[in-house]
Amino acid sequence: MTDGPWHRRHRVAVDVAIAVAFVLLDTGTTLIGASWWPDRPDTLAWVMLGVQALACASLAVRRLAPLTVVGVLGAFTVAVTLLISPAGALTPAHDTNVWAPYATVMAAYGPFFYQQHRRRTAFLVLAAFTLVIMRPWEPSVAVMTIGLLRTAVGPLLALYFDARRRMVLALVERAERAERERHLLAEQARAEERARLAGEMHDVVTHRVSLMVLQAGALRVTAQDEGTRQAAEELRAAGCQALEELRDLVGILRTTPEGDHTPSVEGFADLVAESAAVGTPTELIEDGDPALASPVVGRTAYRVLREALTNVRKHAPGTQATVRVEYDEAQVRLTVHNTPPTGRAGSALADTGSGLGIAHLRQRIELVHGTLRAGPCPDGGFSVEATLPAYVPTAESAV
């Protein structure tokens, strides 16, 4: 997963702050005589102090070029060492000090943490750097010990944090794998329960409806008047149709979610086109990337839009509808708004359906931890607004 612009800017700001802190630290400690500063500083001493500040400032790019930072600080340390001996151009007030800046601790950390693939080169560079700082040609227990610590602490910390990062990533991967397995098991249990309920419903309802169909058929044969025979035939035909629809419904219930062929967000345009084709002008406005919606969220949003546009056609003749869909990384927001109707809804069309469409949608949306709001608007129109999480884990997303 790549870092966003905010994370990159934050890291740059942190590195710049670290570089400024070490510039101030090394400049201050040098001026108080904790490094190579002479008792009577001349122009060369002040120039080298400025060069040291620039070398410490190279820590600002320690993530991008860690070996370069080590090389810059190493070159400065070599230059100061040569100016002190054998050139004799600088005479430190305390010749038992370490000439390398404190920034070398942070510089030695970078190659081992940010460039693991070049650790062999990093070991060679740090070994040479350590020899320069320790000055073994001028044996001093204090200088050699402090010099070794200057270049050893950083790599040790880098190796520790790198091992810790790898362990955390492994634990996160294990947790994600366990979560996927849990969703797969839950999906399997739901599929089995759906199949069981479908079988029970089929057995119970089919038995009763079949009896009704048989009784209606018998009544059609034995009835004396034409009106009764006609009513019995209509009842028998309705029962047969109910059995057909029941069979289709049982097939849906026995289908696992992986077999759900309900269109997703790519079907929004077709729904809007169908609505416009039957006389309800509808506009679709999409903002964001539809790919951010996971499959189950896309199918749920499709059902919401289908039900909302169906209700517009039923109850608001002569209206205009606007569908607005907003996608982002956290949620998908679907809004269907229609203007005030210009005519009265026909009773035959308005009375079709169970009247539970919005209630069923609300239940479906709550299953994916979303919210649904539906109601009249101040302009006299009606609005349906569904807010869904962008990602809902399912078995199909875990594969």
N, C-alpha and C positions, 0 to 999 in steps of 0.2 A: 504494500500500500504506500503510495507516494504522499509526501507531506504537501499541504496546501501552501499558498502564498503567505498566510499569516505565520505558519510555523517557520518558514524560511526567514522571514523578516525577524522573527523572534530570536532565532539562532544567530543571525548576523548581529543583532543588537547585543546579545549576550557576549559574543566573541569580542566585539569592539569594547564593551565595558571591561572585560578581563584584560584586554591589551592596555587600556588606559590605566587600570589599577596597577599592573606590573610596571608600566612606565614610571608612574609616580613612586611606587615602592622602590625600584632599583635606583632611580635618581636620588631619592631621599637617603637611602642607605649608603649610596656612594658618597654623597656630600658630607655625611657624618663620619666618614672614614672606615666604613665596614667593608670596603672593597679595595680598589686600586687607587683611590684618590690621594694625590700628594699633599704635603703640608703647604707648599706654595704653588698653587695651580697656575699654570701658564696658559697661553692660547691653545696649545696642543691638548691640554687636559680638558678645556672647555669644548673643543671640537669633538674629542672622543666621548665626552659626556652626551653631546647631541647625537653622535653616531649610536651610542648605546640606547638612547631613547628610541631611535628609529628601529634598531634591531628588536627591541622589546615590543614595539608596535606591530611587528610582523605577526604577533600572536592573533591578530584579527583574522588571518587566513589559515589558522591552524587546522581547520577541518578540510579545507580545499587542498592545501599543499603542506602537510605536516613535515615532510622531509626537508622541504625548502626552508621552513622556519628553523628547524634544527641546524641546517647549513648556515643560515644567516647568523644565528647566535654563536655557532662554532667559529665562524670566520671572525666575528668581533672578538671572541675570547683569544683566538690565535694572534690577532693583531695587537691586542693589549699586552699579551705575554711577550711578544717579540719586541714591542716598544720598551718594555721594562727590562728585559734581558734577552738577547745581548746588546740591543741598541742603546739602552740607558737613557732614552728620551723621556721616560717617566720614572719617577721615584716614589713609590707608594709610601704613605705614612706608616703602614703596618705591612711588612713584607710577608707575614704569615697568613694573610687573608686569601680567600678564594677570589680569583679575578672574574669568574663567570657571573653574570647576573642571576638573580633569583628566577627570572623568567625561564631559565633552562629546565626547571622542574616541570612547568606546564608544557614546554616544547617537547620534552622527552615522552610525555603522555600520548601525544597525537599519533605518531606512526604505528603504535601498537593497538590503538583503539579504532582509528578511522581507516587504516590500510592493512587489514589482516593478511591480504594476499602478498604483501611485500615485507613481511616480517624479517626475512633473512637479510634483506638490504638494511632494514631498520636496525638489526643487531650490529651489523658492521659499522654503520654510521655512528650509533650510540657508543660502540666500543672505542672508536677513534676520538669521539667527543669527550668520553670519560678520561682518556689518557691526557688530553689537553688540559682538562680542568684539574686533574689530580697532580700534575707536574711531577712525575716520578723522578725526573732528573734533579729535582730539588727536594729530597726526601723530607717529609714532615707528616707526622701521624695525623695531626689535626687537619691539614690541607687535604691529604689523601682520603681521610674518612668523610669529611664534609663533601668533597668533590664526588666521591662515589655515591653518597646519598642523594646529591643533586640530580644525578642521572638514573638512579635506580628506583627511587620512589615513584616517579611517573609511570614507567613501564609496569611496575608491580600493580599499581592502582588500575592501569588500563587493562591488564590481564584479568584482574578481579572483576571489574565492571563488565568486561566482555563475556566472561563466564556466567555472570549473573544475568546478563541480557539473554544469552542463549538459553539458560534454564527457564527464564520467564516465558520466552517464546515457545519453548517446548510444552510448558504447562498450559499456556493459552491454546495451543494446538490440540492438546489432549482434551481440554474442556470443550472446545468447539466440536471435536469429534464425538464426545459423549453427548453433547446437545443434539447433534444430528441423529445419533442413534436413538436418543429418546424420542425425537419427533417421528422417526421411522416406526418405532414400536407403537407410539400413540396413534399414528395413521393406520397401522395395521389393525389395532384394536377397534378403531372407529369403523373401518371397512367391515370387519366381522360383525359388529353390532348393527350396522346398516343392513347387512345381508339377513341377519336374524329377524330384525324388525320387518323387513320387506316380506320375508316368508310368512311371518305370523299375520301380517295385514292381508296378504294375498289369501291365505287359508280362510280367515274369518270373513272378510268382506266378500270375497268371491262366492262363498257358500250362500250368504244371505241374498246377494244380488241375483245369483243363479235361480234361487227359489222364486224370487219376484218375477224373473223372466219366464220361468215355466208356468207360474200361475197366470201371468198375463196372456201367455199363449193359449192356455186352456180356456181362459175366459173368452178369448176371441173366437174360439171354435164353438163354445156352448152358448154364447150370448144370443138372445132372441132379436134384439133391435140393432139397427145399423150404428147408432150413436155409441152404444156400449162396445160393439166390436171395434169401432174406430179408436175409441179411447184405449182399449186394451192393446191394440196394435201400436199405438204411440208409446204406451208404457213399456211394451216389450222392446221396441226399437231403442228407447232411452236406456233401458237396462243393458242391452247389448253394447250400446255406445259406452256406457259406464264401465263395462268389463274391458273393452278395448283400451280405454284411457287408464284404467287401473293397471292393466298389463304394462303399458308404457311407463307408468309411474314406478311400478315395482322394478322395471329394468333400470330406471335412473337411480333408485335407491341402492340397487345391487352393484352399481358402478362405483369404483373407487375414485377418489379425487383425481388420480393421475389420468383417468379416462374422461374427465370433465372437459367437454369440447365447447363450453360456453366461450364466446369470443372475449378478448381482453380489450385493452385500451385501443388497439388498432381497429376495433369495430365501431368506435364512436362516430366516425365519419359516415358509415353506412346507416346507423340509426338516425343521424341528423338528416341524411339524404332521404330516407324513407319518410320521415316526418314531413319534410318539405314537399315530397311528391304527393302526399294525400291532402295538401292544402293548409298546412301549418308552417309558415315561414320560420325556419330555425337557423340560428347562427352558431357555429362552433368556434370557440376561442381557446387555444391551448398555450400555456406558458410553462416552459421548462422541458426537460427531457423525459419522454414517456418511458424510457428504459429504466427509470428510477423506481417504477412501480413493479413490485414482485407479482408473479402470476396470479396468486389467489386474490391479491388486492385489485389487480386489473379486472378479473372476472366479477368481483363484487361491485366495483364501480360501474361495469357494463350493465349489470342487473339494475342498479339504482337508476342509471340514465334511461334504460328501457322502460321501467315502471313509471318514471317521472314523465317521459314524453307520452306514454300511453294515457296517463291521467290528464295531461294537457289536452289531448285530442278528444277525450271523453267529456270533460267538464268545462272546457274553455274554448268554445268555437269562436273563430275569427280572431284569435290571439296571435301574438308573435313570441317566440321563445328564444332565449339566449342560453347557451351552454358554455360555461367557463370551467376549464380544468387547469389546475396549478400543480405542477410537480416540483418537489424538492427532495433533498436527501432524507428529511424526517417524515414528511407526510404528503398525501395526495388529497387535494381539496376539489370537490366537484360541486358546482352550483348550477341549478336549472331554474331560470326565472322566466315567467311568462307575463305579458302585459294583461290589463283587464280585458275580459272577453267582450266581444261586440254583439253576441247573440246568446240565446238560451240553449243549454245542452238538451239534446233529444233524450227523452226518458228511456227509450229502448236501448240506446247505447250507454247512457250513464248508469243504468241499473245492472249492466253486465258485470261479472266479477263478484268476488266475495266481499269486497269492501275492506279487506285486511291487507291490501298491498303494502301500504306504508308501514303497518305494524310488523309484517313479515320482513320487510327490508331492515327495519330497526333491529330486529332480532339477529338477522344475518350480519349486520354491521357490528353489533356488539360482540359477536363471536370473534371478530378480528380486532377487538379493542378500539373500534372507531365510534363516531357519534353521528347522529342524523337529526337535523332540524327541518321541519316542514310547517309552513303556515302562510297566512296572507301577508302581503306587503302594504306599506303605506300608500303606494300608488294604485292600489286596487287589484294588483296582480297576485301571483302566488309564487313562492320560492321553496325549493328543496335544496338543502345544503348538506353534503356528506363529507366528513373529514376522516380519512383513513390513514393508518400508519403506512409509510412507503414500503416497509418490508415486514412480511409475516412469514416465519419459517414453516415450511411444510416438507413433506417427504420429497417432493419433486425438486425443491431447492437444495435439499441435502445430498442429492445424488451427485 
